[in-house]
Amino acid sequence: MEIEISTPALLFPAISLLLLAYTNRFLTTGQLIRSISHQAREHGGQELSGQIENLKKRLELTKWMQFFGVVSMLMCTISMFALFLGFHNFGKQIFGLSLVTMCLSLFISLWEVYISSNALNLELKDLHEKCKE
């Protein structure tokens, strides 16, 4: 099966939007960390330890999401260059690896969303219990 140079190029807009979304998640996590840091300095941080661990994990996952997203874009670029030079087998292999790294990035993203959702549900549970009192 012959692959054209335009095939890897199709991923560029998707990868760019995905990296933008990852950056927004990173910035949001950073804001939460700064907010919790401020709360801990003012009120003590004993009750915040669970949130801190959660945010550490989310930050680490976001780092790896971004890493694999960037690697995927680099491999797409290398694939296009290889196809441009006529190295079709190499270009196809690199494009395949690019798809694998994109899948890794998406799976990590899914994991991070799961962790974030659980953290928000815990917050809602605590809020609901406080409202009952």
C-alpha positions, 0 to 999 in steps of 0.5 A: 500500500502506497502512502502519500505525503498528505496522509501524515499531514492530516494529523497536524491540525488534530495534534495541534488542537490536542496540544492546545487542550493539553496546555490548557489543562496544564495551566488549569492544574497550575492555577489549582496548585497555586490556589491550594498553596495559598490556602495552605499558607493561610490556613494550614494544609492538613486537610489538603494533603489528598488534593495535593497528591491528586494534583501531583499525579495530574501534573505528572500525567499532563507532562506525559500527555504533552510529551507523547503528543509532541513526539507524535507531531515530530514523527509525523514531520519526519514521516512526511520528510521521508516520504518527500525524499522517496523513502516510502517504507521508512515513512510508513513505519515512522507514521505508524509509530506516530499513531502509536505515540498519539494513542499513548497520549490519548490514553494518558489523557483519558486517565487524567480525566478519570482522576480529575473527575474522581477528585471533583466527585469527592469535592462535591461529596464533601460539599453535600455533607457540609450543606446537610449540617 
